[in-house]
Amino acid sequence: MKDNYDVIIVGAGPGGSVTARHTAEAGLKVLLLEKRQEIGTPKRCGEGIGYAVLDRLGYKRDERFVCHHIDGGIMYAPSGKALEIPGGDGGAVIERKVFDKFLAYDAAKAGAEIQVKTEVTGLLRDNEGKIAGVDAVYEGKKYQIRAKIVVASDGIESKIGRMAGLKYSNDLVSVVSGYQYEMANIDIENPNKLYFYIGRKIAPRGYIWIFPKGLHVANVGIGIGGSHEKTAKQYLDKWIENTDSVKKGAIIEENAGAIPIGNFLEKMTLDNFLAVGDAAHQVNPVHGGGLAEATYAGVLAAKAIVDAIKAGDTSAEGLNEYNVLWWNERGNQLRRVEKVVKAYENMSDEALDLISNAITGNDVVDLSDGRSAKLMKIILKNPRLLGLAKYLK
Ligand SMILES: Cc1cc2nc3c(=O)[nH]c(=O)nc-3n(C[C@H](O)[C@H](O)[C@H](O)COP(=O)(O)OP(=O)(O)OC[C@H]3O[C@@H](n4cnc5c(N)ncnc54)[C@H](O)[C@@H]3O)c2cc1C
């Protein structure tokens, strides 16, 4: 580890590693710091990913981290009605522990230095108070490392984003609590489908999922929004208790984690600083998937960093290209998705049943992409749903 870099990236999750790879490929001196002793472990993820994302990253569909191929999904409404969701280009349930390392291998291959077991504890500031590097601790020893730009890719907790002064909303409603078991010896109706179970009674303002990693192995998890009498784990345990095909299984891994939902940051840049991935709330709010968003944003962030360093202007203004690109390519669409989520969060089980009787699996895909015209039509036709219209405007 040297004491001066072009870019220091805090957190070697997917967002951080992709940013590191693309900045290093452009010839910048890059340091990627990760507080955990092993990249990718423990996972906090259902591990579902679309093939389009792997294609974009340049990975093959049978790479070592792909556990199981997926060709669509089934969504169960509270009434038990099943909606078959088309699979599009298909996808996979992956092994995050392997995937995250693949991303880090590629960053290293491009020339980035990587240092694990190194926690960033603070930000260095220059005489004008602008960010100039990081304080880090490795094996009890403190280091001060300088850089032209610091990237916060330290996940949802993002202490670094807060220290830097990014304007996060304090709205707890915009965070979903997740809990998940990886379970073996369960029965899965069709192991090539992802399963989603919705309903306020089983998973208020969220859903329960089964993401198969093999014929009888799956991530079985829950995300719930807001605060309730029971915890996410208690809701999940109750559902498993009532689901014979899953109840008989053995738990081989247990994870908890939060997922940012909406409340995107208008500006993800400050002088000499930007944020990527969960640290910038870049998650699709309808299903909580953040792998696609963190890796997409990593590429955009790297472009803006390289351009800013070339131009000799790493101020917030100099890095603004990142805000512009992200809002144009992802943010505006995700904001439309956020509206759908707001409507969903306010649906009773009765409303969910009424709506799921009137839509198809294709409509579910449209909704998860923020296209809500059909839902609006259904709402406007049904006096019992009218109260939901305001969320979609
Ligand atoms: C229960 C659950 C299920 C999910 N399921 C899916 C799914 O199926 N598909 C999907 O696409 N997304 C899913 N997600 C979301 C997905 O996991 C995240 O969006 C994704 O990991 C974000 O990547 P990231 O690089 O932004 O952050 P992270 O993957 O969180 O990486 C942040 C890294 O920063 C490190 N770090 C933190 N602080 C410091 C510090 N001070 N110094 C050094 N290192 C630091 C952390 O150790 C970590 O390695 C799920 C999330 C949860 C909680």
The ligand as an SDF file (V2000), in Angstrom:
LIG
                    3D

 53 58  0  0  0  0  0  0  0  0999 V2000
  -31.4400  -10.0030    2.0600 C   0  0  0  0  0  0  0  0  0  0  0  0
  -30.9800   -9.3770    0.7710 C   0  0  0  0  0  0  0  0  0  0  0  0
  -31.2490  -10.0080   -0.4380 C   0  0  0  0  0  0  0  0  0  0  0  0
  -30.8300   -9.4340   -1.6420 C   0  0  0  0  0  0  0  0  0  0  0  0
  -31.0580  -10.1090   -2.8100 N   0  0  0  0  0  0  0  0  0  0  0  0
  -30.6080   -9.5900   -3.9740 C   0  0  0  0  0  0  0  0  0  0  0  0
  -30.7590  -10.3140   -5.1960 C   0  0  0  0  0  0  0  0  0  0  0  0
  -31.2500  -11.4530   -5.2240 O   0  0  0  0  0  0  0  0  0  0  0  0
  -30.3040   -9.7350   -6.3480 N   0  0  0  0  0  0  0  0  0  0  0  0
  -29.7300   -8.4950   -6.3620 C   0  0  0  0  0  0  0  0  0  0  0  0
  -29.3770   -8.0050   -7.4490 O   0  0  0  0  0  0  0  0  0  0  0  0
  -29.5620   -7.8010   -5.2060 N   0  0  0  0  0  0  0  0  0  0  0  0
  -29.9600   -8.3190   -4.0270 C   0  0  0  0  0  0  0  0  0  0  0  0
  -29.7410   -7.6360   -2.8580 N   0  0  0  0  0  0  0  0  0  0  0  0
  -29.0580   -6.3380   -2.9240 C   0  0  0  0  0  0  0  0  0  0  0  0
  -27.5530   -6.5060   -3.1780 C   0  0  0  0  0  0  0  0  0  0  0  0
  -27.0150   -7.4470   -2.2780 O   0  0  0  0  0  0  0  0  0  0  0  0
  -26.8490   -5.1630   -3.0250 C   0  0  0  0  0  0  0  0  0  0  0  0
  -27.5740   -4.1920   -3.7380 O   0  0  0  0  0  0  0  0  0  0  0  0
  -25.4120   -5.2080   -3.5580 C   0  0  0  0  0  0  0  0  0  0  0  0
  -24.6030   -6.0460   -2.7830 O   0  0  0  0  0  0  0  0  0  0  0  0
  -24.8370   -3.7980   -3.5340 C   0  0  0  0  0  0  0  0  0  0  0  0
  -23.4970   -3.8140   -3.9190 O   0  0  0  0  0  0  0  0  0  0  0  0
  -22.5120   -2.6880   -3.3520 P   0  0  0  0  0  0  0  0  0  0  0  0
  -21.2030   -2.9490   -3.9810 O   0  0  0  0  0  0  0  0  0  0  0  0
  -23.1410   -1.3660   -3.4790 O   0  0  0  0  0  0  0  0  0  0  0  0
  -22.4230   -2.9440   -1.7700 O   0  0  0  0  0  0  0  0  0  0  0  0
  -22.0450   -4.2270   -0.9390 P   0  0  0  0  0  0  0  0  0  0  0  0
  -22.1830   -5.4670   -1.7170 O   0  0  0  0  0  0  0  0  0  0  0  0
  -22.8090   -4.0990    0.3390 O   0  0  0  0  0  0  0  0  0  0  0  0
  -20.4970   -4.0230   -0.6330 O   0  0  0  0  0  0  0  0  0  0  0  0
  -20.0410   -3.0470    0.2780 C   0  0  0  0  0  0  0  0  0  0  0  0
  -18.6570   -3.4830    0.7420 C   0  0  0  0  0  0  0  0  0  0  0  0
  -18.0540   -2.4370    1.4830 O   0  0  0  0  0  0  0  0  0  0  0  0
  -17.3630   -2.9690    2.5910 C   0  0  0  0  0  0  0  0  0  0  0  0
  -17.2020   -1.9100    3.5780 N   0  0  0  0  0  0  0  0  0  0  0  0
  -18.1790   -1.3010    4.2910 C   0  0  0  0  0  0  0  0  0  0  0  0
  -17.6590   -0.3400    5.0720 N   0  0  0  0  0  0  0  0  0  0  0  0
  -16.3210   -0.3280    4.8410 C   0  0  0  0  0  0  0  0  0  0  0  0
  -15.2430    0.4490    5.3650 C   0  0  0  0  0  0  0  0  0  0  0  0
  -15.4530    1.4260    6.2560 N   0  0  0  0  0  0  0  0  0  0  0  0
  -13.9870    0.1800    4.9480 N   0  0  0  0  0  0  0  0  0  0  0  0
  -13.7630   -0.7980    4.0200 C   0  0  0  0  0  0  0  0  0  0  0  0
  -14.7530   -1.5800    3.5020 N   0  0  0  0  0  0  0  0  0  0  0  0
  -16.0130   -1.3210    3.9000 C   0  0  0  0  0  0  0  0  0  0  0  0
  -18.2740   -4.1190    3.0320 C   0  0  0  0  0  0  0  0  0  0  0  0
  -17.5790   -5.0510    3.8380 O   0  0  0  0  0  0  0  0  0  0  0  0
  -18.7170   -4.6880    1.6870 C   0  0  0  0  0  0  0  0  0  0  0  0
  -17.8490   -5.6840    1.2230 O   0  0  0  0  0  0  0  0  0  0  0  0
  -30.1420   -8.1880   -1.6380 C   0  0  0  0  0  0  0  0  0  0  0  0
  -29.8780   -7.5470   -0.4220 C   0  0  0  0  0  0  0  0  0  0  0  0
  -30.2670   -8.1400    0.7740 C   0  0  0  0  0  0  0  0  0  0  0  0
  -29.9250   -7.4570    2.0710 C   0  0  0  0  0  0  0  0  0  0  0  0
  1  2  1  0
  2  3  1  0
  2 52  2  0
  3  4  2  0
  4  5  1  0
  4 50  1  0
  5  6  2  0
  6  7  1  0
  6 13  1  0
  7  8  2  0
  7  9  1  0
  9 10  1  0
 10 11  2  0
 10 12  1  0
 12 13  2  0
 13 14  1  0
 14 15  1  0
 14 50  1  0
 15 16  1  0
 16 17  1  0
 16 18  1  0
 18 19  1  0
 18 20  1  0
 20 21  1  0
 20 22  1  0
 22 23  1  0
 23 24  1  0
 24 25  2  0
 24 26  1  0
 24 27  1  0
 27 28  1  0
 28 29  2  0
 28 30  1  0
 28 31  1  0
 31 32  1  0
 32 33  1  0
 33 34  1  0
 33 48  1  0
 34 35  1  0
 35 36  1  0
 35 46  1  0
 36 37  1  0
 36 45  1  0
 37 38  2  0
 38 39  1  0
 39 40  1  0
 39 45  2  0
 40 41  1  0
 40 42  2  0
 42 43  1  0
 43 44  2  0
 44 45  1  0
 46 47  1  0
 46 48  1  0
 48 49  1  0
 50 51  2  0
 51 52  1  0
 52 53  1  0
M  END
$$$$
